[in-house]
Amino acid sequence: MRLLVQLAGFLILFAPFAMAEEASRTISVTGQGQVEAKPDMATITLGTTSQARQAGEALAEVSAVTARVFTRLEAAGIAPRDMQTSNLNLHPLFSSRSSSSNEPPKITGFSASNMITIRVRDLASLGRILDQVAEDGANEFNGLRFGLQVPEPLQEEARVAAVKDGMARAALLAEAAGVELGPVLTISDGGGGGAPVMMARGAASFEAMPVASGELSISASVNMVFAIGE
């Protein structure tokens, strides 16, 4: 009985050293995967800004232009779910005064603005839509971003490519070190697969305005730990 107790104690004391030695016999790599694709959707932020002596006048002008833009977008086939008011502002305009004057600045008018974020799912109509809303009075364009309507399959493809890259890296390191590559011990998603990154390739000339759509690059990474074989 005493022998069993002593043996159990020995195993308990030896276990951390054995685990540390096993953990040290590993190869850790980070695999990278990247997939390129043509965008099939564009997100635009546009709107109008107007100035007038009275706040109501500025708001009325902005409201009229916004109504025309919404009507135009609906006629162009933009669904209500793809249109959203993203910023509505009204602020006073002050008179300029000399540095020697002690009088406070006076309000001389008001500036109103309304911004709309829209998704265009038919890229062939993108240039025409931009041209038409400008004719309707839109005078603010604060962003054009290309994207994918269904990015998940490409994100998964990028992750698969990242795993294959990680396995290839580990095999190369094992061969260079003269050891045998063992099985995968751990694997974790290292991130990526978020907002696609624009690639400066290609261009498409749309009906009313030339717009370079280029390509999107979707990336992913994985962290992998392999055992070193005996």
C-alpha positions in Angstrom: 0.0 0.0 0.0 2.8 2.4 0.9 4.5 1.5 -2.4 1.3 2.5 -4.3 1.1 5.8 -2.4 4.8 6.6 -3.2 4.3 5.7 -6.9 1.2 7.9 -7.1 3.1 10.8 -5.5 6.0 10.3 -8.0 3.6 10.4 -10.9 2.0 13.6 -9.6 5.3 15.2 -9.3 6.5 14.0 -12.7 3.4 14.8 -14.6 4.0 18.6 -15.0 7.5 18.0 -16.3 6.2 15.4 -18.8 3.4 17.8 -19.9 5.9 20.6 -20.3 8.2 18.4 -22.4 5.3 17.3 -24.6 4.1 20.9 -25.0 7.6 22.0 -26.0 7.6 19.4 -28.8 5.3 21.4 -31.0 5.3 23.5 -34.1 3.1 26.6 -34.1 2.2 28.4 -37.3 -0.3 31.0 -38.6 -1.9 30.2 -42.0 -3.1 32.9 -44.3 -5.8 32.6 -46.9 -7.1 35.1 -49.5 -9.8 35.0 -52.1 -10.6 37.6 -54.8 -14.0 38.3 -56.3 -15.8 40.8 -58.3 -18.2 43.0 -56.3 -21.9 42.7 -56.9 -23.2 45.5 -54.7 -22.3 49.1 -53.9 -23.1 51.2 -50.8 -23.4 54.9 -51.3 -23.8 57.8 -48.9 -25.3 60.8 -50.5 -27.6 63.7 -49.7 -28.1 67.5 -49.9 -27.1 70.6 -48.0 -28.9 73.9 -48.1 -28.5 77.3 -46.5 -31.1 79.9 -45.9 -31.8 82.9 -43.6 -34.5 81.0 -41.7 -34.2 77.5 -40.3 -37.6 76.5 -41.8 -36.5 77.6 -45.3 -33.3 75.5 -45.1 -35.2 72.5 -43.8 -37.9 72.9 -46.5 -35.3 72.9 -49.3 -33.5 69.9 -47.9 -36.9 68.1 -47.5 -37.9 68.8 -51.1 -34.6 67.5 -52.5 -34.7 64.4 -50.3 -38.2 63.6 -51.4 -37.1 63.8 -55.1 -34.1 61.6 -54.4 -36.3 59.0 -52.7 -38.7 59.0 -55.6 -35.9 58.6 -58.1 -34.3 55.8 -56.1 -37.6 53.9 -55.9 -38.1 54.4 -59.7 -34.6 53.0 -60.2 -35.6 49.8 -58.4 -33.9 50.5 -55.0 -35.9 48.6 -52.3 -37.0 50.5 -49.2 -34.8 48.2 -47.1 -31.8 49.4 -49.0 -32.4 53.1 -48.2 -31.8 54.7 -44.8 -31.4 58.2 -43.5 -28.0 58.2 -41.9 -27.5 61.9 -40.8 -29.9 64.8 -40.4 -28.4 68.1 -39.3 -29.5 71.7 -38.7 -27.1 74.4 -37.3 -26.8 78.2 -37.3 -24.5 80.2 -39.4 -22.7 83.1 -37.7 -21.4 86.3 -39.0 -17.6 86.8 -39.1 -16.2 89.4 -36.7 -12.9 91.1 -36.4 -10.5 90.1 -33.7 -10.8 93.5 -32.1 -14.5 93.4 -31.7 -16.0 92.4 -28.4 -19.5 91.8 -29.8 -20.7 88.2 -29.9 -21.2 86.8 -33.4 -24.7 87.1 -34.8 -26.7 84.4 -36.5 -27.1 85.2 -40.1 -28.7 82.0 -41.4 -29.0 78.3 -41.0 -27.5 75.3 -42.8 -29.6 72.0 -43.0 -28.4 68.7 -44.4 -29.8 65.2 -44.8 -27.7 62.2 -45.8 -29.0 58.9 -47.1 -27.1 55.6 -47.2 -28.3 53.3 -50.0 -27.3 49.9 -51.3 -27.3 49.4 -55.1 -27.6 45.7 -55.9 -27.5 46.2 -59.7 -24.1 47.6 -60.4 -25.0 48.3 -64.1 -27.3 51.0 -62.9 -24.9 52.6 -60.5 -23.5 55.4 -62.7 -27.0 56.3 -64.0 -28.4 56.5 -60.4 -25.5 58.8 -59.3 -26.1 61.1 -62.3 -29.9 61.2 -61.8 -29.8 62.0 -58.0 -27.3 64.8 -58.8 -29.9 66.3 -61.2 -32.5 66.0 -58.5 -30.4 68.3 -56.2 -28.2 65.9 -54.3 -25.0 67.9 -53.7 -23.2 65.7 -51.1 -21.5 62.4 -51.8 -19.7 61.0 -48.8 -18.6 57.6 -49.8 -18.8 54.8 -52.3 -18.0 51.3 -51.1 -18.2 48.0 -53.1 -19.2 44.8 -51.5 -20.8 41.4 -51.8 -24.4 40.6 -51.2 -23.5 37.1 -49.9 -19.9 37.1 -48.7 -20.1 33.9 -46.5 -19.1 31.3 -49.1 -16.0 33.3 -50.0 -15.2 33.8 -46.3 -15.4 30.0 -45.9 -13.2 29.5 -48.9 -10.6 31.9 -47.5 -10.6 30.0 -44.2 -10.1 26.7 -46.0 -7.2 28.2 -47.9 -5.7 29.5 -44.6 -5.8 26.0 -43.1 -4.1 24.5 -46.1 -1.5 27.3 -45.9 -0.9 26.5 -42.2 -0.4 22.8 -42.9 2.0 23.6 -45.7 4.0 26.0 -43.5 4.2 23.4 -40.7 5.3 20.7 -43.1 8.1 23.0 -44.4 9.3 23.8 -40.9 9.3 20.2 -39.8 11.3 19.1 -42.9 13.8 22.0 -42.4 14.2 20.9 -38.8 14.6 17.2 -39.7 11.7 16.1 -37.6 8.4 14.3 -38.4 5.3 16.4 -38.4 2.6 15.0 -36.0 -1.1 15.6 -35.9 -2.8 19.0 -35.3 -3.2 19.6 -31.6 -5.1 22.9 -31.7 -6.6 25.1 -34.4 -8.3 28.5 -33.9 -9.7 31.2 -36.2 -7.3 34.0 -36.3 -9.7 36.5 -37.7 -10.4 38.0 -41.1 -13.4 37.5 -43.3 -14.7 40.9 -42.3 -15.2 43.8 -44.7 -13.7 43.1 -48.1 -10.7 45.1 -49.1 -10.6 46.8 -52.5 -8.1 45.7 -55.0 -6.9 48.2 -57.6 -7.8 46.0 -60.6 -10.1 46.2 -63.5 -12.7 48.9 -64.2 -16.3 49.1 -65.5 -17.7 52.0 -67.4 -21.3 52.5 -66.5 -23.9 54.4 -68.5 -23.6 57.9 -67.2 -20.4 57.9 -65.1 -17.2 55.8 -65.2 -16.9 53.9 -62.0 -14.0 51.5 -61.2 -15.4 48.5 -59.4 -12.1 46.6 -59.3 -12.0 43.4 -57.2 -12.5 42.6 -53.5 -10.0 40.7 -51.5 -11.4 38.6 -48.6 -8.8 37.3 -46.2 -8.7 34.9 -43.3 -6.1 33.5 -40.9 -5.9 30.5 -38.6 -3.5 29.7 -35.7 -2.4 26.0 -35.7 -0.3 23.9 -33.3 1.1 20.6 -34.5 2.8 17.9 -32.5 6.3 16.8 -33.4 6.3 13.1 -34.2 8.5 10.5 -32.5 
